[in-house]
Amino acid sequence: MWWRQLAALWFKELRTLYRDPFLLLAIIWFFTAEIYIAGTGIRLELNKAPMGVVMEESSAPAREWLAAFHRPWFDVQGSVLDMQTGQALLDSGKLMQVVDLPPRLDEALWRGQPVAIQVFMDGSNVTLGSLMASYTQQIHARYNTEQMLEKLHRSAAQPLPVPQVDNRVRLRFNENNEDSWFMSVTELFMVITVLGMLLPAALAVREKERGTIEQLLVTPLDTTQIMLAKIFAVILVILLGVTISLFCVIVPLIGAPLRGDLGLFYASVALYAFSICGVGLFIATLARNLGQVMLLTFMLILPMLLLSGAWTPPEAMPAWERALMAFTPLYHFNIIGNSILFKAATLAELKTHLLALAAIGLVLFSFGAWRFRRQFAV
Amino acid sequence: MNLRHIRALALKESREILRDRIYLALAFLVPVLMMVVLGHGLVLEVRHVPMAVWNQDKGPLSRDFVDRFRLSEYFDYRGELTGDQAVEQALKRGDVRFVLIVPPHFSERLSRGLTAPVQTLIDGQFTYHARVASGYVQAITARFNQDRIQDWLVRREGLPPQRVQQQLSPVKLEVRYLYNQALKSEWSIAPGLIMLIMLMAPALLTALGVVREKESGSIFNFYASNVRRVDFLIGKLLPYVAISAINLLVLTAMALWVYGAPFKGSASVYAVASLLYIFAAGGIGLLVSVLVRSQAAAALITMLGTMIPGFMFSGLMMPISAMSPEAQREAHLFPAMHDLEVVWGVFLKGQGWDFLWPQVALIGLYAVVVLTLAWVLFHKRVKR
């Protein structure tokens, strides 16, 4: 009986969602096109970063040094008259990096005098600045090694074997460093989160605003049923959306692999949806109208999305933040979802995170249900 | 346009806001909170990447090699691992982001003048972090190699170390970050957050304005009145623009004094551009509100529809020029990218009207287009 009532309520919630064409269209758009555009469009990589050189006289070592800065990372656009012009070009954003090559680099190298090459980088975009710095240092260090080896060979009578370390870097889990895998999955998690928080809150508060909640409360249904029906409706929408997203966009169009157990993944998504809906319902008990819901959701969701380890790995955050974020469902789901999809993690390996997710969900749901009952109990 | 009508409507809307105390408090509190939490928390630079080592060699050279990684500011040494299984598990669990594997006979090979292979396994999940880390791994390795060359000469040719260093010294590299000397996120993130928050907050505030009345039915009062559509929309918009303008001032003050960001450019450019940007952002919310039928839809569309472009397609993460054509098109659909150029331009780069007038004009044009669109699509007649 209890379950039949719940099912009836569940259908009612689904029907309200189904009858809102704009809402449906928006949900489909965010689960498909938006993920495709973000997944394929944004690369977190240097792409022909425009670069200028201040070179008072051209010498062979200077040219060699510059030759190492090539596409696709850098695009040497030519030499600039002096540093002042270079600064102006950096200011206007026409160049992202200007190199000041000292005069008589060849002579200094020949005599073994200490010389320095100065590089000025646009640091306003930190992502880009970090990439430029890392690549420039790598290129420069390699250039130095090659220079020294060459000089050594020139001075030696017979070719010498020189001890060198050959460091072979291999990427795991995303072997070709495909940004599209990372971007599309992160974007998918973002959409799930917004939907899971906002929809149940909106569904609940709408009834409060219109007063239909009073009608529901005089029926023989209890508050748990009312809340569960809303949550289950949203979970179903999310599971459908994830399916469409995975099998219409992420796998066929973007080519991301599904390495782990798909059943485990779906179960985790459902669990995550449950706990994130708990946050939504909790918001609904605090808010009196949708305006408040929106602002409260905004307040919680932006930090959660940007700080919970989706964009930056947890270890990059300050310690206080990591401690705080461990209480958000998204922190755990990020690890779970990515680990299943890309690292083929198993249930045993993800146990702690899954348990944490379930615990957070249960606490939020019970708290929401308790507040809900208190607000409306006669 | 009828100024009296606009004033009356704006007053009515303001009164409605003022009477909803929680809403009013949230409207001012949320942007500030965002600025505090995200400004401190959103770290985009790559430092302290956790790493582990599996050193199968234990010779003096391998210890020296490993120490260079341990002492690097970019990496955070988390300990020694033994065995393929342990390495795989550590990477899989995300305990460390990369593992350096030094095979046996490393020191021996080097002292015999041979090439010694090592392997670095990097967790590729965070593509950008993996790239930056990989660059630093190679740079550290190359520097180690330079020392090996010098060392080799000293030992083999019997030359005094000073002479070797004199003859074979590497060229120094001095990197300077303009606009953001320490390449700290905060400096560029704080002004960047103003762009993000001032896109989302005004849009969210206006998004329910019209649709709320549609749902409650009070919109029929307006349908039956002689108030014109344009007056109705402006009346709905103005109170939220006022709230947002106050928020803008607070956020700007925070960027300057809490995060210590410099302000080198033209204040008038910033003021004009920001005000237009608020109108544009409020216009987005209003447009959604006019189009949809339920508050739930308005909330969802506005939230996702401003968050994604504001964060991903604005240039905050990556510059627009590095995106695919479709992504660039999406970026151009929103005023966020132009506002970011203005914000970074005036805060960090000291730019003024001569540089930024096209951006300001585009933001203004955007505001006009969005508000006109809302006006055109807003009907007094009930459809169906």
Interface residues (C-beta under 8 A of the other chain):
Chain A: D20 P21 F22 L23 A26 I27 F30 E34 I37 A38 T40 G41 I42 R43 L44 E45 L46 N47 W65 Q87 L90 D91 S92 G93 L105 L109 G112 P114 V115 A116 I117 Q118 V119 F120 M121 D122 G123 S124 N125 V126 T127 L128 G129 S130 L131 A133 S134 Y135 T136 Q137 Q138 H140 A141 R142 Y143 N144 T145 Q147 M148 L149 K151 L152 S155 L160 P161 V162 P163 Q164 V165 D166 N167 R168 V169 R170 L171 R172 F173 N174 E175 N177 E178 D179 W181 F182 E187 M190 V191 V194 L195 L198 L199 A202 L203 R206 E209 R210 A287 R288 N289 L290 G291 Q292 V293 M294 L295 L296 T297 F298 M299 I301 L302 P303 L305 L306 L307 W311 T312 P313 P314 E315 A316 M317 P318 E321 I335 N338 S339 F342 K343 A345 E349
Chain B: D20 I22 Y23 L26 A27 L29 V30 L33 M34 V37 L38 H40 G41 L42 V43 L44 E45 V46 R47 H48 V49 P50 F65 D76 L91 K92 R93 G94 R97 R109 L110 S111 R112 G113 L114 T115 A116 P117 V118 Q119 T120 L121 I122 D123 G124 Q125 F126 T127 Y128 H129 A130 R131 V132 A133 S134 G135 Y136 V137 Q138 A139 I140 T141 A142 R143 F144 N145 Q146 R148 I149 Q150 W152 L153 R156 Q165 Q166 Q167 L168 S169 P170 V171 K172 L173 E174 V175 R176 Y177 L178 Y179 N180 Q181 L183 K184 S185 S188 I189 M200 A201 L204 A207 L208 R212 E215 S216 L291 V292 R293 S294 Q295 A296 A297 A299 L300 I301 T302 M303 L304 M307 I308 F311 M312 F313 G315 L316 M317 M318 P319 S321 A322 M323 S324 E326 A327 Q328 E330 E341 W344 L348 K349 G350 Q351 F355
